[in-house]
Amino acid sequence: MKVLLLTGLGALFFAYYWDDNFDPASLQGARVLLTGASAGVGEELAYHYARLGSHLVLTARTEALLQKVVGNCRKLGAPKVFYIAADMASPEAPESVVQFALDKLGGLDYLVLNHIGGVPAGTRARTPQATRWLMQVNFLSYVQLTSRALPSLTDSKGSLVVVSSLLGRVPTSFSTPYSAAKFALDSFFGSLRRELDVQDVNVAITMCVLGLRDRASAAEAVRGVTRVKAAPGPKAALAVIRGGATRAAGVFYPWRFHLLCLLRRWLPRPRAWFIRQDLNVTVAAAA
């Protein structure tokens, strides 16, 4: 019975969400500001956009890593690629990053918000200081970047692409502040989408729900706590790009995450045994 149910839900998912109208040529010459571009999914996003001929402004905290990614993007054929090192924990960083992109590219067609700030999973990560830092990096900076870029995106009828997490749709254990920031993202951009719709503002918002990031920092933060496998960076990045280019409302990678979000509506309070399947509870509680 369970197999039939999951198969049926999977078929409905593909019928509703699969879009074969992706035109790679639509991204040639597109002006893209990409955050969190120095590693993992963000790095792969930069390389895909470069291959497709987009004009890029890349940002992340570490300048040396950004320089490496910029060099690779140029080799892959990006017509224009610039970078600005910035720490989104600083409230002043979002404004300066968007202004830099506008100065270099003359406007924006895509704002791709991908940066994350994480702390090791566990009960000790729930301190007020850690929570404030997480909210600034993972939520408030997204709001600031969006607010500053929205006038340019409105002019270009552009797209906001927000890379989020399953933890913004399904609560889980030992990641309370991080999950709170991701839920805030989902609510903010869901409300913003409605506001833009009623004002007839032609700016698309694509929310991307990804699994554990395929990068060293993400893996280290949950080492020993979760048994969930990381999502492959190149494939996840391509799913994000397709969703943004086709102006899809949502992207789920892997696709089964959409089923989990649907199941959460039916099982809002999963039993502890179900949660423990993907957690090492002893390690997490001691962290």
C-alpha positions in Angstrom: 0.0 0.0 0.0 2.8 2.4 0.9 4.6 1.7 -2.3 1.5 2.4 -4.4 0.9 5.6 -2.4 4.4 6.9 -3.0 4.3 5.9 -6.6 1.1 7.8 -7.1 2.4 10.9 -5.4 5.6 10.7 -7.4 3.6 10.6 -10.7 1.5 13.6 -9.6 4.7 15.5 -8.7 6.3 14.9 -12.1 3.1 15.8 -13.9 2.7 19.0 -12.0 6.3 20.2 -11.6 8.2 18.9 -14.6 8.8 21.6 -17.1 10.5 20.8 -20.4 10.4 24.4 -21.6 13.8 25.2 -20.3 15.7 27.2 -23.0 19.4 27.4 -22.2 19.7 30.3 -24.6 17.5 32.4 -22.4 20.4 32.7 -19.9 22.9 34.0 -22.5 23.7 37.5 -21.5 21.5 37.4 -18.4 22.8 39.5 -15.5 23.2 37.4 -12.4 24.1 38.2 -8.8 25.0 34.9 -7.0 25.7 34.7 -3.3 27.5 31.9 -1.6 29.4 31.3 -4.8 32.8 30.0 -3.4 32.0 26.3 -2.8 29.4 23.5 -3.0 26.1 24.2 -4.9 27.0 27.9 -5.2 30.2 27.1 -7.0 28.4 24.7 -9.4 25.7 27.4 -10.0 28.5 29.8 -11.1 30.0 27.2 -13.5 26.6 26.4 -15.0 25.8 30.1 -15.5 29.2 30.6 -17.0 28.7 27.8 -19.6 25.4 29.3 -20.5 27.0 32.7 -21.2 25.6 34.7 -18.3 27.2 37.9 -16.9 28.1 37.2 -13.3 28.8 39.0 -10.0 29.8 36.4 -7.4 30.1 37.0 -3.7 31.1 34.9 -0.7 33.2 35.5 2.4 36.6 34.1 1.3 38.3 36.1 -1.4 40.9 33.4 -2.3 38.1 30.9 -3.1 36.2 33.5 -5.1 39.2 34.2 -7.2 39.5 30.5 -8.1 35.9 30.3 -9.0 36.1 33.5 -11.1 39.1 32.1 -13.0 37.2 28.9 -13.8 34.1 30.8 -14.9 36.2 32.7 -17.4 37.7 29.5 -18.8 34.1 28.2 -19.2 33.2 31.1 -21.3 31.5 33.7 -19.0 31.5 37.0 -21.0 31.7 39.0 -17.8 32.5 37.9 -14.3 33.2 40.0 -11.2 33.5 39.2 -7.6 33.2 41.0 -4.2 34.1 39.4 -0.9 31.5 40.1 1.8 30.4 38.6 5.1 26.6 38.6 5.3 26.9 38.6 9.1 27.6 42.3 8.7 24.3 44.3 8.2 26.2 46.6 5.8 27.3 43.9 3.4 24.0 43.3 1.5 23.7 46.9 0.4 27.3 47.1 -0.8 27.1 43.8 -2.7 23.9 44.8 -4.6 25.3 48.2 -5.4 28.5 46.6 -6.7 26.5 44.3 -9.0 24.4 47.2 -10.3 27.5 49.3 -11.0 29.3 46.4 -12.8 26.3 44.9 -14.8 24.0 47.9 -15.2 21.1 46.1 -13.7 20.0 42.6 -12.7 17.9 39.9 -14.3 18.5 37.2 -11.6 19.2 37.5 -7.9 20.3 34.0 -6.7 20.4 33.8 -2.9 22.4 30.8 -1.9 24.7 31.7 1.0 24.3 29.9 4.3 25.7 30.3 7.8 25.7 27.2 10.0 26.7 26.1 13.4 27.4 22.6 14.6 24.1 20.7 15.2 23.1 20.1 18.8 21.5 21.7 21.8 24.4 24.1 22.5 23.7 25.9 19.2 20.6 27.4 20.7 22.3 30.2 22.5 20.9 33.7 22.0 24.2 34.8 20.3 24.2 31.9 17.9 20.6 32.5 17.1 21.1 36.2 16.3 24.1 35.4 14.1 22.1 32.7 12.2 19.1 34.9 11.7 21.3 37.7 10.2 23.1 35.5 7.8 20.3 33.1 6.9 17.3 35.4 6.9 17.9 39.1 7.4 20.6 39.4 4.8 18.3 37.7 2.3 15.6 40.4 3.0 18.2 43.2 2.7 19.5 41.9 -0.6 16.0 41.4 -2.0 14.9 44.9 -0.9 17.9 46.6 -2.6 17.7 44.5 -5.8 13.9 44.5 -6.3 13.7 47.8 -8.2 16.2 46.6 -10.8 14.5 43.2 -11.0 11.1 45.0 -11.5 12.6 47.0 -14.4 13.9 43.8 -16.1 11.0 41.6 -15.2 13.6 39.4 -13.6 13.7 36.5 -11.1 14.5 35.9 -7.4 15.9 32.4 -6.9 16.1 31.5 -3.2 18.0 28.4 -2.3 16.6 27.0 1.0 16.4 23.7 2.8 14.0 21.0 3.8 14.5 22.4 7.3 12.4 25.4 6.2 9.4 23.1 5.5 9.7 20.2 8.0 10.8 20.8 11.6 13.6 18.5 12.8 15.6 18.0 15.9 18.8 19.7 17.0 18.8 22.5 14.4 16.3 24.8 16.1 17.7 28.3 15.2 18.8 27.3 11.7 15.4 25.8 11.0 13.7 28.9 12.3 15.7 31.1 9.9 14.7 28.8 7.0 11.0 28.8 8.0 11.2 32.6 8.1 12.6 32.6 4.5 9.7 30.5 3.3 7.2 32.7 4.9 8.8 36.0 3.8 9.2 35.0 0.1 5.7 33.4 0.0 4.2 36.6 1.3 6.3 38.7 -1.1 5.2 36.6 -4.0 1.5 37.4 -3.2 2.3 41.1 -2.8 4.0 41.2 -6.2 1.1 39.3 -7.8 -1.6 41.7 -6.5 0.5 44.7 -7.6 1.0 43.2 -11.1 4.8 43.3 -10.6 6.3 40.8 -13.0 9.1 39.4 -10.8 9.2 35.6 -10.4 10.2 34.0 -7.1 11.5 30.4 -7.2 11.9 28.7 -3.8 14.4 25.8 -4.0 14.2 23.1 -1.3 17.5 21.2 -1.3 19.0 18.5 0.9 22.2 18.6 2.9 24.7 20.7 1.0 27.5 18.9 -0.8 30.3 21.0 0.8 32.8 20.5 3.6 31.4 23.1 6.0 27.9 21.6 5.8 29.1 18.1 6.3 31.2 19.1 9.2 28.3 20.9 11.0 26.3 17.7 11.1 29.1 15.1 11.4 28.0 12.2 13.5 24.5 13.7 14.0 22.6 12.8 10.8 22.7 9.8 8.5 21.2 11.8 5.5 23.4 11.8 2.4 24.5 15.1 0.8 22.9 16.2 -2.4 25.4 16.1 -5.4 26.3 19.8 -6.2 26.2 19.8 -10.0 22.8 18.1 -10.3 21.3 20.2 -7.5 22.6 23.4 -9.1 21.2 22.5 -12.5 17.8 21.9 -10.9 18.0 25.3 -9.4 18.9 27.0 -12.7 16.2 25.2 -14.6 13.6 26.3 -12.0 14.7 29.9 -12.0 14.9 30.1 -15.8 11.4 28.7 -16.2 10.1 30.9 -13.4 8.8 27.9 -11.5 7.3 28.6 -8.1 9.2 25.7 -6.4 12.1 23.3 -7.0 12.7 20.2 -4.9 16.0 18.3 -5.1 15.9 15.4 -4.6 12.3 15.2 -5.8 11.2 13.0 -2.9 11.5 16.1 -0.7 8.2 17.3 -2.2 6.6 14.1 -1.0 8.0 14.7 2.5 6.5 18.2 2.5 3.1 16.8 1.5 3.3 14.0 4.1 4.0 16.6 6.8 0.5 18.0 6.2 -0.9 14.5 7.0 1.5 13.7 9.8 2.3 17.1 11.4 3.8 15.4 14.5 5.8 12.4 13.4 6.6 9.8 16.1 10.0 9.9 17.7 11.0 6.6 16.2 10.5 8.1 12.7 12.7 11.0 13.5 15.5 8.8 14.9 15.8 7.0 11.5 18.0 9.8 10.2 19.5 11.0 13.5 22.2 9.9 16.0 20.3 11.3 18.9 23.0 10.6 21.5 25.6 12.5 19.6 23.3 15.4 18.8 22.0 15.9 22.3 25.6 16.0 23.6 26.8 18.5 21.0 
